[in-house]
Amino acid sequence: MRVLASTARTQGQRPDDISAAGEGEFVMFPTRTGRCPVNCPTCGCTSAMIGFSGYITTTFTVVEVAHLDAGAYADLFFSILARNQVDDELDLDRAMPRRIRELADEHLEVAARHPVGVVLELRKGTVHERAAAMTAMP
């Protein structure tokens, strides 16, 4: 099964790049977009994915994980959201399993649309493939 994971590849292409999540760590879309307490263009709310550790990254990739199925992935989402209290508007007691499964499925659908290994970025709430770094010719 394909999932989204943090990567440091292509970091530094944009001035707002950040790679605090561990390499290969599963990531999720920000759940507080539009409710940013900082409300500034540099905080990362619309351009950073949240690692399951709670740290963020602006670059992520698609990885194949053979030992994981959709149910186990949804269970991971539930435990991460509950532990990190990532979204205080999501009533986890009533939301599981339907809403958590929907969140997990959204991520799996994005991963399924891209080839394994491609570097992706989130720009203004939309996932894009990140172009490989261009090097200057001598």
N, C-alpha and C positions, 0 to 999 in steps of 0.2 A: 504494500500500500504506500502511496505517495503522501508525504506530509511536508510542511514548511519548517525550515530550520535556519537558525542564524548562521551567517557566514561573514568573514572579514574580507572576502574577495571583493575587489573594486572599491574598497573603502578609500576615502580621500578624494574621490571624483567631485564631490559636492562639498561646499564649505560647511554645510550642516550635518555631514556624516558623523555617526557615532556608532561604536561597536562595543557596548558594555556587556551584552549577553555572551555567553560562552559559545565557542565554535561548535556547531552541530546541535545546539540546544533548540528544542521545539519552540516555536513562536506563535503568537496570536495577534489578531488585529486589536488596536486600541479600543477599549469599550467606553471610554469617557469622551470621545470626540464630540466637540460642541459644548462640553461642560468643563473645559480646561480652567483650573483655578488661576493659572498664570495668564492665560489669554494673550499670548504673544507668538509671533511667527517663528521664533527660534526654539520653542520648548519641545517640539517633536510630536505633538499630539496628532498631527495629520500626516507625518512622514516616518514615524518609527513603529516598529512592531515590538511587542512586549514578549520577552523570553519567559519561559515557564518559571524562571528564577525571580522574575520581577524586573530584571534589567532590560534595557532597550537596545535595539539595533536598527539601522536604516537600510541594511542589506540582508537579504535572506535568500535561501535557495530551496529547491525541491530535492528531497532525499527519498529513497526507497527504504522502507522498514518492513522486512519480511515477517517479523514476529508480532505485528500489531494489526488488530482489526478495528472496524469502525466503532464497535461497542466499547472496546478498551480505550480507544482514543477519546470518546465522549466521557468516559469515566475519568480520564486524566484531566480533561477540561473542567469537570465538576470539582475535582480536588484542588486544582490550581486556583480557580476562581474563589473557592471557599477559603483556602489558606491565605491568599493575598488580598482578599476582599477587593478584587479588581473593579467590580461594578457594584456600587452600593444600591443601585436601583433594581438590581436583579434579585428577586426573592428566591434564593437557591432552594429552599424547602419546597416551594410550589413549582418552581421552574423545572426541576429535574423530573423526568428525563427529557421532556419535550423540547424546552428552550435550549438546554445544554446540547442536546443532540443536534438541533438546528445550527447552533454556533459551530460545533465540530464539523458538521456537514458543509458549511460555508467554506471552511478552511480546506477540507478535502477536495471540494470542487475546484478551488483555485489551484491547488497542487496538481490535480488531474489534468488541467488545461495547459500545463507547461512541462517541458522535458526535464528529466532528472539532471541536476547540475547547473541549470540556468540560474543566473543571479537576478533577483527581483528587487524592486523597491516599491515603496508606498508613497505616492505623491498625491496630496489633496484627497485622500481616501480611495484612490484607485491604484491597483497593482499594475506595474509596468516592468517589462524586461529591461534590465540595465545594460547599456552598451558597454562593450569591453573598452578598457582604457586605451586611448589613442596615445601613441608615443611620437614625439617629434623626430623627424628625419634629420640626420646631421647634414 
